[in-house]
């Protein structure tokens, strides 16, 4: 049944019993649900009726209980508080957020929120669901805010105020600089209409932390080649704890659903130990953090692997390093350093997780008529419990994949014409209209400067967008990582004018490829070419050639240069090979 997710589903009126009512999906208001809620509401029946019973036999598969505050409530909020002028004035984020937090929610919403919060004591996710989110070519992935609240205060009034603050914060994020710039890049107007999803968080409380054992993002199409995998084999990223680790580009475990038992791409056990996830995100259920309603992660904290080990949440996720044999032992049955390689699930096939993911990807791709990306979270029964694991389906969005045929033969390229080349490239197609290059100076790069580098690039990006000038962007580490020690922490809108981007490594910044969900969903959706170039790989970047070009603009960390003739960028999406040539004429 192709495109069944495009049909608007009917949603019953909000049931004040929330968890105990007859409906898991309800709506406050009479407006639109927004793109994210629409997808979730559409997919729930499909999962219940069309998902292979054999694939789901070890799981309770659901979309977590939610209610949607529709867009008409947002419009009333904006009008009653006269916020439109301020919201669209370009004021800094903190001023917009402060004004929204000081405003009053519509009376008709307040009553329902009081009723909800009186009976609900578990953590809640307050998620954006704007009208523009999750379209095929402009997904708005990660553009607007999601705020998670512990909702565990003893008094109802405190829980109510934290919920209200979170809703207003998500509303305010509609007009933050990142969202404004993103809409500008995509040719949309100065505003959007925001619905908000109030949803139970999948997870379990362990002492002062609330988190799922496992979060994941699965894609039915992969732009990275590894071993014998094909693009159609897809890719899955798994992480301990909340999915923020994945969507923010943190360290995760990546594998192909076609080969879940494949040997991981590490040269030694020591390298694997260095690259494993060592901390995870959780909701803080303990002593409240400092009051900071303007911060998205106000109620989130990091847990450590020893924390998870003590919680008993590594049973299906970890292996253990055995120093006596210098080998990895699947599971946590012996003492030693833990490694999150998910071997009990993927190698021993406990619970059949991979089979479930393959079935879901196939089902969703068929329904949307395009490759898809899904987000999910899983909790397993405690050791003294029986029953299935809980699989929470959190999001589905379409992916955009170019089918232009491009052949890049790296062995045949005249290296005297090469600015850079790589056998780890994402995207597909040929570009011949780039003359501007923005690059991070290798002689000035240090990880402690990555926030400042991000600011420099954001200024140049804005200027080039104003001029309508596409450009090539080169930097070190992961673009878009929220961890400044892993790369340059830019939002998509801060580099959104780049038509091709390059992640290079240095001996002092040698990290794995980017895998952040939101960031790379934008790359594929905007048809941006992406190159990964290792400092010790077979192809070097012509830094000398770049340094000889006169600077159009220059800071302590970044240079903007212009070449007299357009570059030629070729990306072969089938092989993952790509090249950037100094002049387009050399291949004509």
C-alpha positions as CSV (number, residue, x, y, z in Angstrom):
1,X,0.0,0.0,0.0
2,X,2.4,2.8,-1.2
3,X,2.2,6.2,0.4
4,X,-0.3,5.2,3.1
5,X,1.5,7.5,5.5
6,X,0.4,10.5,3.5
7,X,-3.2,10.1,4.6
8,X,-4.1,12.4,7.5
9,X,-5.3,10.1,10.3
10,X,-8.3,11.0,12.6
11,X,-7.3,11.6,16.2
12,X,-9.7,11.6,19.2
13,X,-10.0,14.5,21.6
14,X,-7.5,14.5,24.5
15,X,-8.4,12.0,27.2
16,X,-7.5,13.3,30.6
17,X,-6.7,9.8,31.8
18,X,-3.7,9.7,29.4
19,X,-2.2,6.3,30.2
20,X,-5.4,4.7,31.4
21,X,-7.7,5.9,28.7
22,X,-8.8,3.9,25.7
23,X,-6.8,5.9,23.2
24,X,-3.0,6.1,23.0
25,X,-3.1,9.0,20.7
26,X,-5.1,12.1,21.4
27,X,-5.2,15.7,20.4
28,X,-5.7,19.1,22.1
29,X,-7.0,21.7,19.8
30,X,-8.5,21.5,16.3
31,X,-5.6,22.6,14.1
32,X,-2.9,20.6,12.3
33,X,-0.7,17.9,14.0
34,X,2.5,18.8,12.3
35,X,4.8,16.5,10.3
36,X,6.4,14.5,13.1
37,X,3.1,13.7,14.8
38,X,1.4,13.0,11.5
39,X,4.0,10.3,10.7
40,X,3.8,8.7,14.1
41,X,0.0,8.7,14.1
42,X,0.0,7.2,10.6
43,X,2.5,4.5,11.4
44,X,0.9,3.1,14.5
45,X,-1.9,1.2,12.8
46,X,0.5,-0.1,10.2
47,X,2.8,-1.5,12.8
48,X,-0.1,-3.2,14.5
49,X,-1.6,-4.7,11.4
50,X,1.2,-5.2,8.8
51,X,4.4,-5.9,10.8
52,X,5.4,-9.5,10.5
53,X,4.4,-11.4,13.6
54,X,7.5,-13.5,13.5
55,X,9.8,-10.5,13.5
56,X,8.1,-8.9,16.5
57,X,7.5,-12.0,18.6
58,X,10.0,-11.1,21.2
59,X,9.0,-7.4,21.4
60,X,6.1,-5.3,22.4
61,X,6.2,-2.8,19.5
62,X,4.3,0.5,20.1
63,X,4.5,4.2,19.4
64,X,4.7,5.5,23.0
65,X,1.5,7.2,24.3
66,X,1.2,10.8,23.2
67,X,-1.1,13.7,22.9
68,X,-0.6,16.4,20.3
69,X,-1.2,20.1,21.1
70,X,-2.3,21.3,17.6
71,X,-1.2,24.3,15.7
72,X,-4.3,26.4,16.5
73,X,-3.2,26.5,20.1
74,X,0.2,27.8,19.1
75,X,-1.5,30.5,16.9
76,X,-3.7,31.6,19.8
77,X,-0.7,31.7,22.1
78,X,1.2,33.9,19.7
79,X,-1.8,36.3,19.1
80,X,-2.9,36.6,22.7
81,X,0.6,37.5,23.9
82,X,1.4,39.7,20.8
83,X,4.6,37.8,20.1
84,X,4.7,37.8,16.3
85,X,6.7,41.1,16.0
86,X,9.3,40.0,18.5
87,X,9.5,36.5,17.2
88,X,10.2,37.6,13.6
89,X,12.5,40.5,14.5
90,X,15.7,38.6,14.5
91,X,16.3,39.1,18.2
92,X,18.9,36.7,19.9
93,X,17.6,33.3,21.0
94,X,17.8,34.1,24.7
95,X,15.6,37.2,24.3
96,X,13.0,35.3,22.3
97,X,13.0,32.4,24.8
98,X,12.7,34.8,27.7
99,X,9.7,36.5,26.1
100,X,7.9,33.2,25.4
101,X,8.5,31.9,28.9
102,X,7.0,35.1,30.3
103,X,3.9,34.7,28.2
104,X,0.7,32.9,29.2
105,X,-0.6,29.7,27.6
106,X,-4.2,29.8,26.3
107,X,-6.7,29.0,29.0
108,X,-8.2,26.0,27.2
109,X,-4.8,24.3,27.1
110,X,-4.0,25.0,30.8
111,X,-7.0,22.9,32.0
112,X,-5.9,19.8,30.0
113,X,-2.3,20.2,31.1
114,X,-3.3,20.3,34.7
115,X,-5.4,17.1,34.2
116,X,-2.5,15.4,32.5
117,X,0.1,16.3,35.0
118,X,-2.0,15.4,38.0
119,X,-1.9,11.7,37.1
120,X,1.3,11.3,35.1
121,X,4.5,10.9,37.1
122,X,6.9,9.5,34.6
123,X,9.4,11.4,32.4
124,X,7.9,13.2,29.4
125,X,9.3,14.3,26.1
126,X,8.0,17.6,24.8
127,X,8.7,17.4,21.1
128,X,8.4,19.8,18.2
129,X,6.0,18.9,15.3
130,X,5.9,21.8,13.0
131,X,4.1,21.9,9.6
132,X,7.4,21.9,7.8
133,X,9.0,19.0,9.6
134,X,9.9,15.7,7.8
135,X,9.2,16.7,4.2
136,X,11.2,14.6,1.7
137,X,13.6,17.2,0.4
138,X,13.6,19.6,3.4
139,X,13.3,17.5,6.5
140,X,13.9,20.1,9.2
141,X,15.6,17.3,11.1
142,X,16.9,18.6,14.4
143,X,16.0,22.2,13.6
144,X,13.5,22.7,16.4
145,X,13.8,21.8,20.1
146,X,12.8,18.8,22.1
147,X,12.9,19.1,25.9
148,X,12.7,16.1,28.2
149,X,11.5,16.6,31.8
150,X,11.8,14.2,34.7
151,X,8.3,15.0,35.9
152,X,9.0,13.5,39.3
153,X,8.5,16.4,41.7
154,X,6.2,15.6,44.6
155,X,3.9,18.6,44.1
156,X,1.6,18.9,41.1
157,X,2.3,22.6,40.7
158,X,6.1,22.1,40.2
159,X,5.5,19.4,37.6
160,X,2.9,21.6,35.9
161,X,5.3,24.6,35.7
162,X,8.1,22.5,34.2
163,X,5.8,21.1,31.6
164,X,4.5,24.6,30.7
165,X,8.1,25.9,30.4
166,X,9.1,23.1,28.1
167,X,6.1,23.8,25.8
168,X,6.9,27.5,25.6
169,X,10.6,26.6,25.0
170,X,9.6,24.4,22.0
171,X,7.3,27.2,20.7
172,X,10.2,29.7,21.1
173,X,12.6,27.4,19.1
174,X,10.4,28.1,16.1
175,X,12.1,31.5,15.9
176,X,15.6,30.8,17.1
177,X,18.5,31.8,14.7
178,X,19.1,28.2,13.7
179,X,15.5,27.7,12.6
180,X,15.3,31.1,10.9
181,X,18.5,30.4,8.9
182,X,17.3,27.0,8.0
183,X,14.0,28.3,6.6
184,X,15.9,30.9,4.7
185,X,18.0,28.2,3.1
186,X,15.0,26.2,2.1
187,X,13.1,29.2,0.7
188,X,10.4,29.2,3.4
189,X,9.0,32.3,5.0
190,X,9.9,33.9,8.3
191,X,7.7,31.7,10.4
192,X,6.3,28.2,10.8
193,X,3.3,26.8,12.7
194,X,4.2,24.6,15.6
195,X,2.3,21.7,17.1
196,X,3.8,20.0,20.2
197,X,3.9,16.3,21.1
198,X,3.7,15.4,24.7
199,X,5.0,11.8,24.9
200,X,6.0,9.2,27.4
201,X,9.8,8.6,27.3
202,X,10.8,4.9,26.7
203,X,13.0,3.8,29.5
204,X,13.3,2.7,33.1
205,X,14.5,4.4,36.3
206,X,17.9,3.2,37.7
207,X,18.7,5.1,40.9
208,X,18.8,8.8,39.7
209,X,18.9,8.1,36.0
210,X,16.0,7.3,33.6
211,X,17.0,5.8,30.2
212,X,16.4,3.1,27.7
213,X,19.0,0.4,27.5
214,X,19.3,1.0,23.8
215,X,18.4,3.8,21.3
216,X,18.9,3.5,17.6
217,X,18.6,5.1,14.2
218,X,18.1,2.7,11.2
219,X,18.3,3.7,7.5
220,X,17.2,1.6,4.6
221,X,19.8,3.2,2.4
222,X,23.5,3.8,3.3
223,X,25.9,6.2,1.7
224,X,28.8,4.5,3.4
225,X,30.3,1.4,1.9
226,X,32.0,-1.1,4.2
227,X,33.2,-4.5,3.0
228,X,30.7,-6.2,0.8
229,X,27.7,-4.0,1.8
230,X,25.6,-2.3,-0.9
231,X,23.8,1.0,-0.4
232,X,20.5,-0.8,-0.4
233,X,21.6,-2.9,2.6
234,X,21.1,0.1,4.8
235,X,22.8,1.0,8.1
236,X,21.9,1.0,11.8
237,X,23.5,3.1,14.6
238,X,23.0,1.8,18.2
239,X,23.8,3.5,21.5
240,X,23.2,3.0,25.2
241,X,20.8,5.5,26.7
242,X,18.8,8.2,25.1
243,X,19.1,8.7,21.3
244,X,20.7,12.1,21.8
245,X,24.1,10.4,21.5
246,X,23.2,9.4,18.0
247,X,21.4,12.4,16.6
248,X,24.2,14.7,18.0
249,X,26.9,12.7,16.3
250,X,28.4,11.1,19.4
251,X,30.2,7.7,19.5
252,X,27.8,4.9,18.5
253,X,28.0,1.3,17.2
254,X,27.3,1.2,13.4
255,X,26.5,-2.0,11.4
256,X,24.7,-3.1,8.3
257,X,21.4,-5.0,8.8
258,X,22.5,-7.3,6.0
259,X,25.6,-8.4,7.9
260,X,25.0,-7.9,11.6
261,X,27.7,-10.4,12.6
262,X,30.4,-8.8,10.4
263,X,33.8,-8.2,12.0
264,X,34.0,-4.6,13.2
265,X,36.4,-2.3,11.2
266,X,39.0,-2.0,14.0
267,X,42.6,-3.0,13.6
268,X,43.0,-4.3,17.1
269,X,41.2,-4.8,20.4
270,X,43.0,-1.8,21.7
271,X,41.5,0.4,19.0
272,X,38.1,-1.0,19.7
273,X,38.5,-0.2,23.4
274,X,39.4,3.4,22.5
275,X,36.4,3.8,20.1
276,X,33.6,2.4,22.3
277,X,30.9,4.6,23.8
278,X,31.9,5.4,27.4
279,X,29.1,7.7,28.5
280,X,25.4,8.0,27.7
281,X,22.5,10.4,28.0
282,X,19.8,10.0,30.6
283,X,17.0,12.0,32.3
284,X,18.1,13.3,35.7
285,X,15.7,11.9,38.3
286,X,17.9,13.0,41.2
287,X,18.9,16.3,42.7
288,X,17.5,19.0,40.3
289,X,20.1,20.8,38.2
290,X,20.4,24.6,38.3
291,X,17.2,26.3,37.0
292,X,17.9,27.0,33.3
293,X,14.7,26.9,31.3
294,X,16.5,28.4,28.2
295,X,18.6,25.2,27.8
296,X,17.3,22.2,25.9
297,X,19.3,19.7,27.9
298,X,18.3,21.3,31.3
299,X,17.1,17.9,32.8
300,X,19.6,15.6,31.0
301,X,22.8,14.2,32.5
302,X,25.6,11.9,31.4
303,X,25.9,8.4,32.8
304,X,29.0,6.3,32.6
305,X,29.6,2.6,31.6
306,X,30.3,1.7,35.3
307,X,26.9,3.3,36.1
308,X,25.2,1.1,33.5
309,X,27.1,-1.9,34.6
310,X,25.9,-1.4,38.2
311,X,22.3,-0.9,36.8
312,X,22.4,-4.2,35.0
313,X,21.7,-2.6,31.7
314,X,24.7,-4.0,29.7
315,X,23.5,-7.6,29.5
316,X,22.6,-7.5,25.8
317,X,24.8,-4.6,24.8
318,X,28.3,-5.2,25.9
319,X,31.3,-7.5,25.6
320,X,34.2,-7.7,28.0
321,X,37.9,-7.4,27.4
322,X,39.8,-10.4,28.8
323,X,43.3,-9.3,29.4
324,X,44.6,-12.8,29.9
325,X,43.7,-13.8,26.4
326,X,43.8,-10.3,24.9
327,X,40.4,-11.0,23.4
328,X,36.8,-9.9,23.7
329,X,34.3,-12.1,25.5
330,X,30.6,-11.6,24.6
331,X,28.5,-10.5,27.5
332,X,29.3,-9.3,31.0
333,X,29.9,-12.6,32.6
334,X,33.5,-11.9,33.5
335,X,35.3,-8.9,35.0
336,X,37.1,-6.4,32.8
337,X,36.5,-3.4,30.7
338,X,33.2,-3.3,28.9
339,X,32.8,-2.6,25.2
340,X,29.5,-1.6,23.7
341,X,29.5,-3.7,20.6
342,X,26.0,-5.1,21.0
343,X,27.3,-8.6,20.3
344,X,24.6,-10.5,22.4
345,X,22.0,-8.9,20.2
346,X,23.7,-9.0,16.8
347,X,26.0,-12.0,17.0
348,X,24.1,-14.3,19.3
349,X,20.8,-12.9,18.0
350,X,19.2,-12.5,21.4
351,X,15.6,-11.2,20.9
352,X,15.9,-11.0,17.1
353,X,16.4,-7.2,17.1
354,X,18.0,-7.1,13.6
355,X,15.2,-9.1,12.0
356,X,12.7,-6.7,13.5
357,X,14.6,-3.7,12.2
358,X,14.8,-5.2,8.7
359,X,11.1,-5.8,8.7
360,X,10.3,-2.3,9.9
361,X,12.6,-0.7,7.3
362,X,11.0,-2.7,4.5
363,X,7.4,-1.9,5.7
364,X,8.1,1.9,6.1
365,X,9.9,2.2,2.8
366,X,7.0,0.5,1.1
367,X,4.6,2.9,2.8
368,X,6.5,6.1,2.0
369,X,7.7,5.1,-1.5
370,X,11.2,6.2,-0.7
371,X,14.2,5.1,1.5
372,X,13.5,5.8,5.1
373,X,15.1,6.6,8.4
374,X,13.5,5.4,11.7
375,X,14.3,6.2,15.3
376,X,13.6,3.9,18.2
377,X,14.3,3.0,21.8
378,X,14.3,-0.4,23.6
379,X,14.1,-1.6,27.2
380,X,14.6,-5.2,28.1
381,X,12.9,-7.1,31.0
382,X,14.9,-7.1,34.2
383,X,16.6,-10.3,35.2
384,X,13.8,-11.3,37.5
385,X,11.0,-10.4,35.0
386,X,9.4,-12.3,32.1
387,X,7.8,-11.0,29.0
388,X,8.9,-9.3,25.8
389,X,11.2,-6.4,25.4
390,X,9.6,-3.0,24.8
391,X,10.3,-1.4,21.4
392,X,9.3,2.2,21.2
393,X,8.9,3.5,17.6
394,X,9.8,7.2,17.8
395,X,10.0,8.6,14.3
396,X,10.0,7.8,10.6
397,X,11.1,10.2,7.9
398,X,11.8,9.8,4.1
399,X,15.3,10.0,2.7
400,X,16.2,11.7,-0.6
401,X,18.6,9.6,-2.8
402,X,20.0,10.8,-6.1
403,X,20.0,8.3,-9.0
404,X,22.3,10.2,-11.4
405,X,25.0,7.8,-12.9
406,X,28.5,9.0,-12.1
407,X,31.7,7.0,-12.6
408,X,34.8,8.0,-10.7
409,X,37.9,6.0,-11.3
410,X,40.4,7.1,-8.6
411,X,43.3,5.1,-10.2
412,X,42.8,7.0,-13.5
413,X,42.7,10.5,-12.1
414,X,45.7,12.8,-12.9
415,X,46.8,13.7,-9.4
416,X,48.3,16.9,-10.5
417,X,44.8,18.3,-10.9
418,X,43.4,16.9,-7.7
419,X,42.5,19.2,-4.8
420,X,41.3,16.2,-2.8
421,X,39.9,12.7,-3.4
422,X,38.5,10.0,-1.2
423,X,37.1,6.5,-1.3
424,X,34.7,7.4,1.5
425,X,32.3,9.9,0.0
426,X,28.6,10.4,0.4
427,X,26.2,11.8,-2.1
428,X,26.0,11.4,-5.9
429,X,26.4,13.7,-8.9
430,X,28.7,16.3,-10.5
431,X,29.1,20.0,-9.5
432,X,30.8,22.6,-11.8
433,X,29.7,25.9,-10.2
434,X,31.9,26.1,-7.1
435,X,34.7,28.8,-7.1
436,X,34.7,29.6,-3.4
437,X,36.4,27.5,-0.7
438,X,36.2,28.0,3.0
439,X,38.7,26.0,5.0
440,X,40.0,25.6,8.5
441,X,43.7,26.4,8.6
442,X,45.6,23.1,9.5
443,X,48.5,25.1,11.0
444,X,46.1,26.9,13.5
445,X,43.7,24.0,14.3
446,X,43.4,22.9,17.9
447,X,40.3,21.1,19.4
448,X,40.0,23.7,22.1
449,X,39.3,26.3,19.4
450,X,36.4,24.4,17.7
451,X,33.6,26.6,19.1
452,X,35.4,29.8,17.9
453,X,36.0,28.1,14.5
454,X,32.2,27.3,14.3
455,X,31.5,31.0,14.8
456,X,33.9,32.1,12.1
457,X,32.4,29.7,9.6
458,X,28.9,30.7,10.5
459,X,29.7,34.4,9.6
460,X,31.3,33.4,6.3
461,X,28.4,31.1,5.5
462,X,25.9,33.8,6.1
463,X,27.8,36.2,3.8
464,X,28.1,33.7,1.0
465,X,24.4,32.8,1.3
466,X,23.6,36.5,1.0
467,X,25.7,36.7,-2.2
468,X,24.1,33.5,-3.6
469,X,27.6,31.9,-3.8
470,X,28.0,28.1,-3.3
471,X,31.2,27.0,-1.7
472,X,33.4,24.0,-0.7
473,X,33.9,23.6,3.0
474,X,36.9,21.8,4.6
475,X,37.5,21.2,8.3
476,X,38.7,18.7,10.8
477,X,36.8,16.1,12.8
478,X,33.1,15.7,12.6
479,X,31.0,18.5,11.3
480,X,28.0,19.1,13.5
481,X,29.2,17.1,16.5
482,X,27.8,18.4,19.7
483,X,31.1,17.4,21.3
484,X,33.7,20.1,20.5
485,X,36.5,17.6,21.1
486,X,35.2,15.4,18.3
487,X,34.8,18.1,15.7
488,X,33.4,21.5,14.9
489,X,30.1,22.0,16.6
490,X,28.1,23.8,14.0
491,X,24.3,23.6,13.4
492,X,23.3,22.8,9.9
493,X,22.1,26.3,9.2
494,X,25.6,27.6,10.0
495,X,27.1,25.7,7.0
496,X,24.0,25.4,4.9
497,X,25.4,27.4,2.0
498,X,28.1,24.7,1.3
499,X,27.5,22.5,-1.7
500,X,30.3,20.1,-0.8
501,X,31.8,19.5,2.6
502,X,35.0,17.7,3.7
503,X,35.9,16.1,7.0
504,X,39.6,15.7,7.3
505,X,41.7,14.2,10.1
506,X,44.9,15.2,11.7
507,X,47.1,13.2,14.0
508,X,45.6,15.3,16.8
509,X,42.0,14.9,15.5
510,X,41.6,11.4,14.2
511,X,38.0,10.3,14.8
512,X,35.6,8.0,13.0
513,X,33.2,9.2,10.2
514,X,30.3,11.4,11.2
515,X,27.1,9.4,12.0
516,X,24.9,12.1,13.4
517,X,21.3,11.4,12.3
518,X,20.0,14.9,11.9
519,X,23.1,16.3,10.4
520,X,23.4,13.6,7.7
521,X,19.7,13.5,7.0
522,X,20.1,17.2,6.0
523,X,23.2,16.4,3.9
524,X,21.4,13.8,1.9
525,X,18.2,15.8,1.6
526,X,20.0,18.9,0.3
527,X,22.2,16.8,-2.1
528,X,25.3,18.1,-0.5
529,X,28.5,16.1,-1.4
530,X,30.4,14.8,1.6
531,X,34.1,13.7,1.6
532,X,36.0,12.0,4.4
533,X,39.8,12.3,4.0
534,X,42.1,10.7,6.5
535,X,45.5,12.3,7.0
536,X,47.2,8.9,6.6
537,X,45.0,7.7,3.8
538,X,45.9,7.2,0.1
539,X,44.8,10.7,-0.9
540,X,46.1,13.9,0.5
541,X,44.5,17.3,0.5
542,X,46.5,19.9,-1.5
543,X,46.9,22.3,1.4
544,X,49.8,24.0,-0.3
545,X,47.7,24.8,-3.3
546,X,45.0,26.3,-1.0
547,X,47.6,28.4,1.0
548,X,48.9,30.0,-2.2
549,X,45.5,31.4,-3.1
550,X,44.9,35.0,-1.9
551,X,42.4,35.3,0.9
552,X,39.0,36.8,0.2
553,X,38.6,36.8,4.0
554,X,40.6,35.4,6.8
555,X,40.4,34.9,10.6
556,X,42.9,33.3,13.0
557,X,41.4,29.9,12.2
558,X,39.6,30.0,8.8
559,X,40.4,31.2,5.3
560,X,38.0,32.0,2.5
561,X,39.6,31.8,-1.0
562,X,38.4,31.9,-4.6
563,X,39.7,30.0,-7.6
564,X,39.7,31.6,-11.1
565,X,37.9,28.7,-12.7
566,X,35.2,26.6,-11.1
567,X,36.2,23.4,-9.4
568,X,34.8,20.1,-10.6
569,X,33.3,17.9,-7.9
570,X,32.5,14.3,-8.9
571,X,30.8,11.8,-6.5
572,X,30.0,8.3,-7.4
573,X,27.3,7.2,-5.0
574,X,27.5,3.6,-6.0
575,X,31.2,3.1,-5.1
576,X,31.5,5.9,-2.5
577,X,34.4,7.4,-4.5
578,X,34.8,11.1,-5.2
579,X,37.2,13.7,-6.4
580,X,37.5,17.5,-6.3
581,X,39.6,18.8,-9.3
582,X,41.2,22.2,-9.3
583,X,39.6,23.2,-12.7
584,X,36.5,21.9,-14.4
585,X,38.2,22.2,-17.8
586,X,40.7,19.4,-17.0
587,X,38.0,16.7,-17.5
588,X,36.2,18.3,-20.4
